[in-house]
Amino acid sequence: MSGAEYGQPQLFIGGEWIGSKDRSGEDVLNPANGEALAELPHATTQDVDRAAMAASEAFDGWRRTPALARARIIRKAADLLRERTERIALSLTLEQGKPLAQSRIEVMAAAEILDWCADEGRRTYGRIVPASVPGHQWSVLRQPVGPVAAFTPWNFPLIIPARKIGSALAVGCTMVMKPAEETPVSVNEIARAFEDAGLPSGVLNIVHGIPGEVSEQLINHPVIRKITFTGSTAVGAQLAAMAAKAGVKRCTMELGGHAPVLVCEDADVDLAVKTMMQAKFRNAGQICIAPTRFFVHDRVHDSFADSFTKATQALVTADGMDPKSEMGPLAHDRRVPAVETLVHEAVDQGAKLATGGERIGNAGYFFQPTVLTDVPDAARIMNEEPFGPVATITRVASLDDAITQANRLPFGLASYAFTGSTHTAARLSDEVEAGMLGINNTFISMPETPFGGVKQSGYGSEGGIEGMDPYLVTKTVSVS
């Protein structure tokens, strides 16, 4: 697929596909070469209002649609994503940059999420409470909250929207989604799958545009009842404050992290290196749960650092369309200088550059897979999420030191640890401050499990049965 075959991003409002005619816009760029793929239309204020009203008008009919019927539509959309995997994966790689093999996996993962949500939506039961007052019946109902405004990032432009769309639609909510301007076609493909699956008009709407303008209008729109956002802590705080002022609207905030990895003295070093290599450099490290701060016990530090560095040096960095590519470019032109600055600042403060540390070439947004050792705690990269292909390795003398370091920051999204001791695993489970912890593995983000953080990494969960709760209100009914 060439850039010319990439397609034209569109708005999707009330069941109507709308192009760029009479609208301002911007180019969607291929991060592998910086060339324009297509023009992205920006929604006007009238477009955003129409989308919100379409979601509002569709809500009553959709909430009254039997859960089984909703589930069938969602499952059909998932099946259509699978059928279209190759085409969607190619578009995803062109606009986001990740290797094609990773894009294919993302399409399949998004379909699995939709399947799970479809089934779980059929099980959003209430309950009967035994009444303590004779002649009364008490029941607890779970009902959809209403039209939802969703904001999604560019790093996983299929998986993250699928979580929000699947959960909301499965329980009877409608939605207006504003995806990242860098990756519009991926979300359009989800909307097309739902349209072709028979989703009623207005249940799902897609608007593109300038983030601040669209988010402000949607959050303040009187028909919007809930906000769900995935992105940085700084932006999340702004949107949460806006939602509070707009009517104490409920929010789900999946925000930034800075995932620690605790490699204990009894760890299987080979397993740790192999597992963390795949997790660290997948999607060029542009993942909120990507491992970055490695705290390695003194007894195994040298062997881990040497093996991890050698494995990093062997990675093939190339255009995601190249079958040999193991790591593609960063997503846009702002990421390269941001990561480069963090690395150079750390080196200036005494960190050792084990490998990498520089941009690659002049075409596209490529950056070398990078490993830093002996990084001082004061370095910015130890305190701010790099969101790029950089790992820092720090020597620690004890498990106490590792846990202290892991919990030092105000973030708590994902964390990882490697140990052969069940006692140590139990202690880590209890003491590491994070919403998700993987011990000897990275299987912390599955359709069946809750995804979310603590502290400044946000609140609320997506995925698992917990992912349905934010889209439901609880009503107590007493009948006599």
Residue, then its C-alpha position, 0 to 999 in steps of 0.5 A: m500500500s502506498g501513500a496514495e492508497y492510504g485513504q482519506p480520513q473523514l468525520f463520522i457523524g450520525g451515520e454520515w461520512i464527511g470529508s474535508k470540503d469547506r473545512s480546515g485541516e492538516d496533513v497526516l504524515n508517514p513517520a518513516n519518511g515525513e511525507a504527507l499521506a492524506e489531509l485530515p479534516h478538522a471538525t467545525t464547532q457545528d460538526v462537534d455539536r452535531a456529533a454530540m446531539a447525534a449521540s444524545e438522540a441515539f442513546d434512548g434507542w440504544r440503551r433499550t436495545p437488548a444486551l444480546a442484540r448489542a453484543r451481536i453487533i459488537r461481535k460482528a464488528a470484531d469479525l470484520l476487523r479480523e477479515r480486514t486485518e491486512r488492509i487495516a494493519l498496513s494503514l496503521t503502520l503507514e500513519q503510526g510507524k510500528p512494524l507491520a507485524q506489530s500492527r497485525i497483532e494490534v488489529m487482532a487484539a482490538a477484535e479480541i477486546l470487542d469480543w470480550c466486551a460484547d459478552e461481558g455487557r450481557r452480564t451487567y446485572g443488578r441485584i436483589v437486596p433482602a429487605s429489613v422492612p417487611g413488605h418491601q422489595w429492594s433492588v439495585l439497578r445498573q444503567p448506562v450513564g449516557p453519551v460519552a466523550a472519548f479522547t484517545p492517543w496515537n500510540f495504540p490507535l486501535i486497541i485503546p479506542a476498542r477498549k472504550i468503544g467496546s465497554a461503552l457500547a456493550v452496556g448501552c452508552t453512545m459515544v463521540m470519539k476524538p482520536a489523535e490527529e496523527t492516526p485518524v484512519s485506524v479509528n475510522e476503520i473501527a467505525r466502518a466495521f461497526e457501521d457495516a455490522g449494523l450499528p444504528s446511526g449516531v451510536l458511535n461518532i468520530v470527530h477530528g480536529i485541534p485537541g484543545e478546541v474539540s475537548e473543550q466543546l465536547i466536555n462542556h456540551p450539556v448532553i455529554r455525561k461522561i469523559t474517558f481520556t488516555g494520555s499524559t498526566a498534565v492534559g488529563a488533569q486539565l480535562a478532569a478539572m474541566a469536567a468537574k466545572a462542566g457539571v461534575k461529569r464522571c471521568t476515567m483517566e488513564l494517564g502517564g507512567h514510568a514503569p520500574v523493573l525490579v530484577c532481584e538477586d535470584a532472578d532468571v537473568d536470561l528470562a528477564v533480558k528476553t522478556m524486557m527486550q520485547a516489552k521495552f522496544r515494542n512500538a519504539g518504547q512509545i507505550c505508557i506501560a513500557p519498562t524504563r527504570f531498571f533496578v537490578h540487584d548488585r549480584v546480577h547487575d553486570s550480567f543483566a546490563d551486558s546481555f541487555t545492551k548486546a540484545t539492544q544493539a542487535l535490534v533492526t530499526a527500519d521502516g515498519m513496512d520493511p519485513k526485517s524491521e523490529m523497531g520503527p520510527l517515533a510517531h512524529d517530529r516532536r518525539v525525536p528531539a524530546v528523547e534526544t534531549l533527555v538522553h544527552e542531559a543524563v549523560d551530561q549529569g554523569a550517566k554512561l551511554a551503553t549504546g544508542g543515544e542518537r537519531i538515525g538519518n535525516a528522513g523520518y523520525f528514527f532514534q537508536p535503541t538506547v541503554l543508559t547505566d549509572v543514571p543519577d536520580a536527579a536526571r530528568i529521564m529518571n523522573e519524566e516518562p521518556f516515551g521512547p526507546v530508552a532504558t535506564i539500568t541502576r544498580v541496587a544493593s537490596l530488595d528494600d532499595a529496589i522497592t523504594q526506587a520503584n515507588r519514588l515517583p508520583f506515578g503508578l501505572a505498570s511495574y515489573a519484577f523478576t524473582g524465583s522466590t514466592h516470598t519475594a513475589a508476595r512482598l512485591s505484590d503488596e508493596v509496589e505502588a502500581g495499578m498493574l504488576g507483572i512478575n516474571n512476565t508482561f501479561i498485565s494488559m488483557p481483555e479480561t483484566p483491569f487496566g489502570g493506575v494509581k497516584q498521578s497515573g490516573y483513576g478508573s479502569e479499562g478492561g475486565i469487569e472493572g472497565m464496565d463500571p465507569y459507563l454505568v450508574t447505580k440506582t437503588v429501587s425500593v418497592s412496597 
